[in-house]
Structure formats: structure tokens, C-alpha cells
Amino acid sequence: MKPVADSGQLALLSNRKDTMAQMFLERVEATPAREAFRFPRGEQWTSVSWRETEQLARRRAAGLVALGVEPEQRVAIASSTRIEWIECYLAAVLAAAATTTIYPTTISPDVAFIVADADVQLVYAEDAGQVDKLREHRSETPSLRKVVLIDGTPEESDGDWVIALGDLDALGDEYLAEHPSAVDERIAAIKPDDLCTLIYTSGTTGRPKGVRLPHSAWTYEGAAVEGMRVLSPDDLQFLWLPLSHVFGQVLLAVQCQIGFATAVDGRIDKIVDNAAVVQPTFMAAAPRIFEKAHARIRTMIQSEGGARARMFDWAFGVGSRVSALRQAGREPSGLLAAQFAAADRLVLSKIRARFGGRIRFFVSGSAALDKTLAEWFHAAGLLILEGYGLSETSAGSTLNRPSQYRLGSVGPAFPGTQFKIAEDGEILIKGDGVMSGYHNQPAQTAEVLNADGWFHTGDIGHFEDEFLFITDRKKDLFKTSGGKYVAPQVIEGRFKTICPYASQFIVHGNKRNFVSALVTLDPDAVVGWASANGLGGKPYAEIVTSDAAQAMVQGYVDELNATLNRWETIKKFTILDRDLTVESGEMTPSLKLKRKYVETEYAEVLDKMYE
């Protein structure tokens, strides 16, 4: 497919700023007094303007220059999503450094690998725990000259190797007093192809790879999204996504281009509570967040039963009929319109109120979203716009639009991005958002990025009209011993929508004579079920391995199987006695399954189902 863009979009793309630094500063000059960020301090939310954000970023950038950080040298951020993450990132941008991201959950050997591989000069460490990881492998990371501690007080034993964040800012003040043009000189010297971000893929297999993204990639993403006309300066984003992930970072670029405000708090357990307080107009999330919200609402209604459950089911039945009409470009009329008004007043509006009541749309990415789940939210008046992209394409390559969407698809291409489908169904992408290559890995770069600039995504998909549909990861598709292909992600997503107690559902069957599954149950959701089934107060492992839990899951598997082709049906399953977690290495920090790792870890359990 050739890139599609109208004249206005082409003008935005061709006239965009050259660098992330210029894009940020242009935003500051355009709307200096407008709110840029909102963040929690204790029980209250505090706001800062674009000008205030710039002033702090300049001070901190000068501190980096004073410490000897040179253009394109790497500055790492080992922190959860919070306002300080953004401030440290913008400081690095203004200092012409390149940021490298480290998830706070990354184990210390992988932290050492990233720091060494990226030749990191300085690390912003969120707390003493992150410093401990760096100290443990200090001898393996000779490039690391300084650690800046965001929370807490540096230990005396570390000497001047670790300094407090306030010390860096003070150093910047001193440097600017003597060299007032230092930061401006750095900004002026940045070129579009200079490295802006070296982002390490969380990796579902093997060691993470460093993806090199130049400034031009981020300015492209910002201009492309503005050209879609889906967001305006009056929007309010709630940002909880890990900023160590490319999905989180692209939202910062888009914000700098368009100028909306962002409320920032990375605590996952606070997402729904924060949304109710912040009242955002849009929010991006991984599918797991939508799955959990859906499951929580369903289990709550099921536990109440009676008239309220019947009203809930009726309202969603009405909402589903209206959703189908709206997907076809029509509005309800007559009796259905009256029924929908009542359903909305009594039930559906209360669902929206849980997310603040002002949501225009959600954005879903990072993994496949089950179409049935998207339809359920749409019935409640909550549109989820699914998009598609990878770390290697700066996160955004396709996106459904509020006025142009097809549930189940990942939408049309970004303006200016080209797609083609290879003979084997693999999706290839070309455009300004594509990486310049993998850091220190020319051979692996050549495997996925050809001389003509086409990036081989490793995903299988197809177009229907202008809408892209993803089948699965090429490496995850498997063939049974009967010669039938199975796309596991589709089945897994469907089950998690059907079963409100499911946390993970791992479909297995490569070269096997039938398809099986590993199941984990959500620790929070299963508590209510346990109380209602005579297992209240029992340990998690005892609850999920009980005969009652086996029977409950079997019922949902039967419901799933009724929607599948015969060769896809789940013949056997095993419920694991604990959930899969990021900390145990079974999930990536962006909540994607490490399939090969899990299949290896539970090989004996899988084999037993085929005996």
C-alpha cells in the first residue's frame, strides 16, 4: 500500500520540526501558561505549565552538560511512570543526550547488560533498590560515571558516584550562571538523524535488543497523529503506561506536538480510582487493563444477581444493538432510541462514570485486543481505538479513528507510512517512524530491515479495505500434528473475555494431536467466587486447584470451544497454582506473555496432558 495522506497531513509532515527538542520548545512558546502535566502529591493533584516544565528541564539539562554528558551519549532512566521520569527525559532531550530506558522490575543482570551494551554514562535511579542493582554490577559497567537518585538520600559509602536529584539541579543552576547559552547551543546542534532514544525491547525471548530511534521518528509520530485530527489541545490524557515502553513514550511526543495536558501516575492499582478523579478525555492501555475492568464489573453484577443483574443484561443487550447500528454508520430511532436512553441512564452511564465520565475514547495497543471485548465496551458507550506498531516503528503505525473505525482491526495506516503484505502473510512497514537499526547488532538489523527501508514485523496480517487485521505473531502460529494451523492469541483473548476470573490462558499444541491450555485465575477476581462456592478464606493455590474451580473453568472452556473450529478446540487444560507475573519472568513489563519461557517452565505439565 502506498502512503495515504491528504494535503493538510502532508503539510504537517513536511513542515514538522527537525528534532524532539525543537518540538518541545515550540510547544512551550505556543502555550506557555497552559497546563502541561498533572501529578499526585500525597492525596492531592498538582499541575505544572509548559513554561514551568521547560525551566526545570533546562536546569537539569545543564546539570547533565556540567557532568560531561556529550551529545547522543546515553542517559538511562530506571523508574516507574511519574512526573520525574518525564522531567528527566526532557532534560536529556535538551542536553542532546539519548535516553535509554530500564523498567524498575528489570532484574540486576539485565540492568547491567543494558547499561553496558548502551554505554550508559548516567542513570536516573528511582530509589535505593535501583541503585543496589547498579552497585551490584558496577565492575561490569565501566561507562557508568554517575547515578542520580530520585527518591531518598545517597549512601555515604557510594561517595560522589551517587548524587541526589536536587544536587543535579543545583549543579545545573551553577553551570547556567557561567554558561547561559550552553543548553541552547546543544539544542541548535541536534540533527534529525541523531539518536534520541535507545529503547530496549522487553523481549518475549532472549536478551533485549536496543532499538535506535532518531529525533525524526518522534517528530514524525507527533505530526502524523496531529494530522489524523483525533486529539486537540483541550483533551486531557491520563497516562499510567510504563514510560520505559515505546507505547508510553510516543504519547509524550504526541503531547508535545498537540499540546493537551497529561495527568501522570504509573500505579496500576490506582488506574480506575485516578480516572474517576482526573476525568480524562482519553487514555491508552494494554488489553489486560480492559480485560480486568470488564471482569471486575461482570463479577460484581453476577455476585449481586436478582433484578439488578437482569437490568444489567437488558441494558447491555440494548447497548449492543445500538453499537451494531453505530458501527454501520447509523443511529437508533423510535423504540430502540427510547430503550437506549433508559438503558444509558440506568446502567451504561454508570460504567462510563467509573472512568471519569468524560472519556471520548480509549487507545489499545501493545498486544491483541479481543473483538468481543471491544464490542462490550462499545455497547457501554466507550469506544476503544485499537492501533498497531512496534518498538522498531516508534509504537504507532496504524490506528482506528473515532470517525473511521472497524472493531477487530487495528485501523488504517498513519499518514505517510507504507505497508505491504509478503507472500507468507508477514506485514512489512516503511516510513519515517521506522528505527535506524538495532544497537551493536548489524546482523540482526539486516535480518529485519532491508536495503529499501522495509521493516519485517514478524506479524501476520491482511487488509480489508484500508483496515489492517492482525492474525498473530509469525513465531507464535503453530501447526498441529494433523496439519492444521492455530493462531493462539485470538483464542487466548477470546477466553479472557468469556471468563471473568481468568488472568492468563496459554494455548499450546505445536506438533501435538490436539490443542491444550494452561490457565491462571486472577487473584482478585477469584476471591468473590471462592466465597460464593464454599472456599472463602482458603489459600489461593487451594482455591484454584479445587474441583469446583476445575468445573467452573470447564464451563467457560466449553463456551469458548463452541466458537472455535474443531481443530482449535481446547481438549484439556491445567489450572496453575499461581498467577504468571513480571517479577517471575513469565510476563514482559508491558504485560505480554513470554510464551516460550512459560512453555519451557511448564513443559512437564504440558507433556502430562498428552500422556
Buried (B, 14 or more C-beta within 10 A) or exposed (E): EEBBBEEEBBEBBEEBBBBBBBBBBBBBEEBBEBBBBBBBEEEEBEEBBBBBBBEBBBBBBBBBBBBEBEBBBBBBBBBBBBBBBBBBBBBBBBBBBBBBBBBBBBEBEBBBBBBBBBBBBBBBBBBBEBBEBBBEBBEEBEEBBBBBBBBBEBBEEBEEBBBBBEBBBBBBEEBBEEEEEBBEEBBEEBEBEBBBBBBBBBBBEEEBBBBBBBBBBBBBBBBBBBBBEBBEEEBBBBBBBBBBBBBBBBBBBBBBBBBBBBBBBBEBEEBBEBBEBBBBBBBBBBBBBBBBBBBBBBBBBBEEEEEEBEBBEBBBEBBBBBBBBBEEEEEBEEEBEEBBEBBBEBBBBBBBBBBBEBBBBBBBBBBBBBBBBBBBBBBBBBBBBBBBBBBBBBBBBBBBEBEBBBBBBBBBBBBBBBBEBEEEBBBBBBBBBBBBBBBEBEEEBEEBBEEEEBBBBBBBBEBEEBBBBBBBBBEBBBBBEEEBEBBBBBBBBBBBBBBBBBBBBBBBBBEBEBBBBBBBBBEBBBBBBBBEBEBEEEEBEEBBBBEBBBEBBEEBBEEBBEEBEEBBBBBBBBBBBEBBEBEEBBBBBBBBBBBEBBBEBBEEBBEEBEE
